């Protein structure tokens, strides 16, 4: 019996226009009646998820900033704050290598002044933003540093980031233009495991959906792991099953097929 469903958002649960499935309300209500918990798991920060899922926050679980912040039905379970010295070091390396860092906090995302060319891409994922002349001026809590590179980061800056920070921090590819750096051990998979322990769910009773490399640890935490049709090849290799694309709202279709087969 399924006890927990965890899904990535962008490229997975929502379509290319960032719209939720039209029957999302109906699905959540049906899952609640069966006692099945639903979790959204994303590289996005909390404020961005609150904007899209605000009316559902007390009914679902949240794994945001790739697992740096974990919530269940409005209550914070875990928050991983990065050391300020490492944040400064990441900013320095990015600025020296044609990459743009964003500082993600539970309440807003700080972006550097200028660099207008990437603002449209940033706006897709980080709805609440504050501009700083120098990101080093911020000395509050940072849960994740998101890094943008205009020509695509997988074939350019990703290996450099891994060389600099991979032995002491978590460095993951989260999109064509994006990589994320968090504290060591912070992953979507850890987020799902925290929820599994809280909810009494096992590997065999967990269902998960994803499309990019930051989803792999989450998929490895669930027997019913699905890669989207539009997923990165490595994600398809990691998942136990495959499904349709996000534009087909395949997540909801697979959930209904497995949990409500007679309907």
VEXLO-261154 format. One line per 5 residues: their letters; for each residue x, y, z of C-alpha. Coordinates in steps of 0.02 Angstrom, whole numbers, plus 50000, padded with zeros to 5 digits. Each point is the difference from the previous one (the first is absolute). Layout:
# residues N
A> X:Y:Z ~ ...
//
This chain:
# residues 263
XXXXX> 50000:50000:50000 ~ 50067:50172:49954 ~ 50023:50117:50149 ~ 50103:50141:49925 ~ 50007:50081:49828
XXXXX> 50142:50122:49965 ~ 50016:50097:49838 ~ 50115:50128:49924 ~ 49909:50153:49932 ~ 50082:50081:49849
XXXXX> 50010:49881:49853 ~ 49900:49873:50100 ~ 49839:50049:50090 ~ 49966:50164:49908 ~ 49998:50029:49813
XXXXX> 50117:50117:49906 ~ 49887:50147:50046 ~ 50023:49956:50186 ~ 49817:49950:50016 ~ 49943:49865:50121
XXXXX> 49896:49855:49931 ~ 49818:50054:49980 ~ 49941:49861:50117 ~ 50132:50032:50135 ~ 49871:50050:50133
XXXXX> 49899:49843:49967 ~ 50156:49892:50011 ~ 50058:50071:50167 ~ 49828:49975:50076 ~ 49994:49819:49940
XXXXX> 50174:49966:50069 ~ 49955:50078:50167 ~ 49848:49886:50014 ~ 50115:49850:49976 ~ 50126:50065:50127
XXXXX> 50137:50024:49870 ~ 50120:50146:50024 ~ 50048:50109:49852 ~ 50166:50093:49995 ~ 50067:50126:49875
XXXXX> 50189:49992:49988 ~ 50091:50139:49910 ~ 50157:50100:49975 ~ 49888:50152:50020 ~ 50003:50095:50164
XXXXX> 49858:50007:50126 ~ 49929:50168:49945 ~ 49982:49939:49821 ~ 49910:49843:50057 ~ 49887:50098:50115
XXXXX> 49946:50105:49851 ~ 49952:49848:49896 ~ 49937:49887:50141 ~ 49943:50128:50129 ~ 49824:49931:50016
XXXXX> 50068:49824:50022 ~ 50142:50033:50123 ~ 49908:49926:50150 ~ 49955:49842:49904 ~ 50165:49952:49917
XXXXX> 50184:49976:50040 ~ 50135:50112:49927 ~ 50181:49959:49958 ~ 50076:50161:49933 ~ 50173:50064:49954
XXXXX> 50040:49819:49954 ~ 49969:49942:50178 ~ 50077:50144:50098 ~ 49828:50041:50072 ~ 49873:49864:50038
XXXXX> 49821:50031:50058 ~ 49849:49894:50036 ~ 49828:50080:49998 ~ 50067:50172:50044 ~ 50125:49945:50133
XXXXX> 50187:50013:49971 ~ 50088:49834:50030 ~ 50176:50045:49946 ~ 50098:50151:49937 ~ 50182:49990:49943
XXXXX> 50092:50167:50003 ~ 50163:50021:49902 ~ 50156:50072:50085 ~ 50025:50181:49950 ~ 50183:49969:49955
XXXXX> 49950:49870:49870 ~ 49866:50113:49928 ~ 50130:50138:49974 ~ 50119:49875:49919 ~ 49865:49942:49879
XXXXX> 49960:50180:49953 ~ 50184:50031:49964 ~ 50020:49846:49890 ~ 49841:50039:49903 ~ 50049:50179:49966
XXXXX> 50172:49947:49940 ~ 49928:49871:49879 ~ 49853:50082:49910 ~ 49867:49923:50113 ~ 49865:50093:50095
XXXXX> 49961:49947:50180 ~ 49832:50025:50088 ~ 49985:49988:50189 ~ 49845:49901:50050 ~ 49924:50028:50172
XXXXX> 49835:49940:50073 ~ 49922:50171:49969 ~ 50077:50073:49841 ~ 50135:49976:49870 ~ 50141:50126:49984
XXXXX> 50063:50033:49825 ~ 50145:50110:49943 ~ 49975:50171:49923 ~ 50013:50006:49811 ~ 50006:49844:49890
XXXXX> 49828:50035:49927 ~ 50023:49862:49871 ~ 49956:49864:50124 ~ 49856:50086:50090 ~ 49863:49916:49897
XXXXX> 50069:49827:50038 ~ 50018:50043:50185 ~ 49819:50061:50007 ~ 49937:49829:49948 ~ 50059:49922:50164
XXXXX> 50033:50139:50124 ~ 49846:50110:50014 ~ 50055:50103:50150 ~ 50168:50081:49968 ~ 50105:50137:50077
XXXXX> 50145:50083:49910 ~ 50166:50035:50087 ~ 50145:50101:49932 ~ 50113:49866:50074 ~ 49933:49832:50061
XXXXX> 50136:50000:50134 ~ 49900:50134:50090 ~ 49870:49872:50054 ~ 50048:49916:50163 ~ 49841:49906:50042
XXXXX> 49950:49818:49975 ~ 50035:49921:49831 ~ 49929:49828:49965 ~ 50061:49982:49821 ~ 50103:50091:49870
XXXXX> 49923:49982:49827 ~ 50120:50032:49856 ~ 49952:50054:49824 ~ 50108:49990:49843 ~ 49930:50071:49840
XXXXX> 50075:49873:49879 ~ 49944:49849:50102 ~ 50090:49944:50157 ~ 50015:49811:49976 ~ 50129:50016:49860
XXXXX> 50084:50155:50072 ~ 50012:50047:50183 ~ 49934:49844:50087 ~ 50165:49906:50005 ~ 50089:50154:50065
XXXXX> 49872:50017:50140 ~ 50021:49816:50043 ~ 50190:50019:50006 ~ 49989:50149:50116 ~ 49858:49945:50113
XXXXX> 49953:49819:49965 ~ 50106:49927:50141 ~ 49925:50112:50134 ~ 49828:50051:49934 ~ 49857:49925:49899
XXXXX> 50010:50055:49818 ~ 49859:49946:49884 ~ 49941:50037:49824 ~ 49821:50064:50013 ~ 49963:50063:49824
XXXXX> 50077:50044:49833 ~ 50061:50168:50066 ~ 50004:49957:50185 ~ 50104:49916:50132 ~ 49968:50005:50188
XXXXX> 50118:49993:50148 ~ 49941:49950:50174 ~ 50077:49928:50158 ~ 50068:49824:49986 ~ 49863:49870:50020
XXXXX> 49861:50118:49946 ~ 49904:49917:49858 ~ 49821:49971:49949 ~ 50030:49819:50048 ~ 50040:50049:50179
XXXXX> 49842:50106:50001 ~ 49895:49852:49948 ~ 50085:49890:50131 ~ 49957:50126:50137 ~ 49819:49994:49944
XXXXX> 50002:49810:49990 ~ 50057:49991:50181 ~ 49868:50124:50055 ~ 49860:49917:49904 ~ 50049:49818:50025
XXXXX> 50028:49975:49813 ~ 50126:49878:49928 ~ 50096:49988:49836 ~ 49868:49879:49938 ~ 49854:50114:50047
XXXXX> 50072:50159:49922 ~ 49966:50067:49825 ~ 50113:50135:49922 ~ 50011:50098:49838 ~ 50142:50102:49926
XXXXX> 50085:50064:49843 ~ 50172:50069:50044 ~ 50159:49948:50090 ~ 49953:50079:50166 ~ 49853:49877:50002
XXXXX> 50106:49841:49995 ~ 50023:49982:50189 ~ 49813:50022:50022 ~ 49963:49867:49869 ~ 50122:49882:50088
XXXXX> 49895:50016:50157 ~ 49843:49929:49919 ~ 49960:49833:49919 ~ 49867:50083:49892 ~ 50123:50122:49923
XXXXX> 49951:50079:49834 ~ 50105:50099:49876 ~ 49904:50118:49888 ~ 50005:49979:49812 ~ 50091:50167:49994
XXXXX> 50126:49948:50134 ~ 50189:50008:49989 ~ 50072:49831:49940 ~ 50084:49969:50168 ~ 49833:50020:50088
XXXXX> 49920:49873:49885 ~ 50139:49879:50044 ~ 49975:50028:50186 ~ 49810:49979:50004 ~ 49912:49832:50010
XXXXX> 49862:50058:49884 ~ 49967:50131:49866 ~ 49846:50102:49960 ~ 49940:50137:49882 ~ 50051:50182:49997
XXXXX> 49959:50141:50118 ~ 49895:50084:49865 ~ 49890:49843:50002 ~ 49983:50016:50189 ~ 50065:49823:50009
XXXXX> 50030:50008:50188 ~ 49815:50007:50038 ~ 49963:49866:49870 ~ 50124:49879:50079 ~ 49935:50033:50176
XXXXX> 49822:49966:49945 ~ 50053:49843:49907 ~ 50088:49926:50152 ~ 49890:50060:50143 ~ 49829:50017:49919
XXX> 50004:49864:49866 ~ 49812:49972:49994 ~ 49955:50183:49972
//
